[in-house]
Amino acid sequence: MELRDKGINTLVNESEILKKVKNREEILWINKDKNEKNDFKVEGLTPEDIDDAEDRLSRFSEYIMKAFPETKKDKGLIESPLREIPLMKNTLNKNYRSKLEGKLFLKMDSHLPIAGSVKARGGIYEILKHTEDLALEKGLIKKDDSYEKLRDPEVRDFFSQYSIHVGSTGNLGLSIGIISAEIGYKVTVHMSADAKEWKKDLLRNYGVEVVEYTEDYGKAVEEGRKKSLEDPNSYFVDDENSKTLFLGYSVAAKRLKKQIKEQNIMVDKDHPLFVYIPCGVGGAPGGISYGLKVVFKENVHCFFVEPTESPCMLIGMESGLNNKISVQDIGLTGITDADGLAVGRPSGFVGNVMKNLLSGIFTIKDFKLYDYLRDLMNSENIFLEPSACATFEGPANLLNYNNGIEFIKSINLNSKMENATHIVWATGGRLVPEDVRKEYLKTHIKNK
Ligand SMILES: *Cc1c(COP(=O)(O)O)cnc(C)c1O
């Protein structure tokens, strides 16, 4: 233990970047290992896996449409709007001197049906895949059947013999809990201390068992894994390592490609696309970015955003230690108002996948989450939860960092920024109750 601590201390002292991170300074980290010649075959993933996930979701579309009528308008696909937010662009340029050119869009996963967060992609997909595997194995359905059959009472009875466990800071639990309860599973969500009361209440209303921990997300996951192992009929959703979750998220890229085309947005070597996504353990931003790199290749530039108190992916990638390092190892608490991002140790799997694909990571102080939350409300009348508001740090400050400007020069884009499209990924917010919204809108915290 002591030896490892010494190792990490040396690492921090020898790295200008890690020293700043340890001091809770906001930074932009640029990934020196990015390599556009990537063939996207890493960690056993291939681009075809995304197609496979997309096909599976469309096999379930009838089922989803019947079980969740709110998905009717998208024919049973769980999808969100892509909306231009020009007034927010003006606000960023005015209040933060962002020098933002081109267009700014909001990808509104905050408003996804069923679970109201980005987790409605990965979480629901993983439970559907598990359900299909079980149902095919037991002969309950065939691949070319309409999966509506899964709503028959006998089939739901069948699934009630099986259980699901998941550890979560809130939103993953919501998405897994809601879909699992709908299918008929016994579902237990292990919630970390960060999880908001209203998320737990909502789940209990769906008949989900909620177990609360006073510790962080890592502990909730560990306990969930343990409980699941005790029951042979149980399935554990492993947010730290799951390839299935990751692929569910990655389908977003193919859907986005269609939306970009419909809105006549150009993406090519003269029209770069910048995407900014809040990062917790890494599955959601990693899966989406993997998909985006496969679809748009060197013309898309993906950035994550993490709180200064829990920049787990940043320290994992910068140190090369991936999930062998935690934010607590370098003296940070991991405690942040961005509950969805309150993760101390990154997914090692995602760190490896992103090694050559990610452009960089921004860190953000908590007080700014509420500033951006108000900015978006006042300019565009759209509400996002604090975690999701981290995304605005990207376009607000890309060109306020010297290394951001250098990055743009290094990829020969300085003269092309007026043609750029910036997409901020809104990862959650629709389900936040009215009283909590009001509270957020008037929250001002000191510069920390
Ligand atoms: C979970 C979550 C994220 C990040 O996803 P990870 O897979 O944990 O990296 C971002 N924003 C919100 C609102 C979330 O709930």
The ligand as an ORCA input file, in Angstrom:
! r2SCAN-3c Opt
* xyz 0 1
  C     -24.106      8.955    -15.988
  C     -24.126     10.340    -16.388
  C     -23.061     10.907    -17.115
  C     -21.803     10.184    -17.456
  O     -21.890      8.848    -17.884
  P     -20.785      7.809    -17.457
  O     -21.117      6.596    -18.210
  O     -20.890      7.607    -15.968
  O     -19.455      8.410    -17.802
  C     -23.193     12.225    -17.470
  N     -24.260     12.968    -17.132
  C     -25.299     12.457    -16.455
  C     -26.455     13.332    -16.130
  C     -25.259     11.127    -16.055
  O     -26.284     10.624    -15.363
*
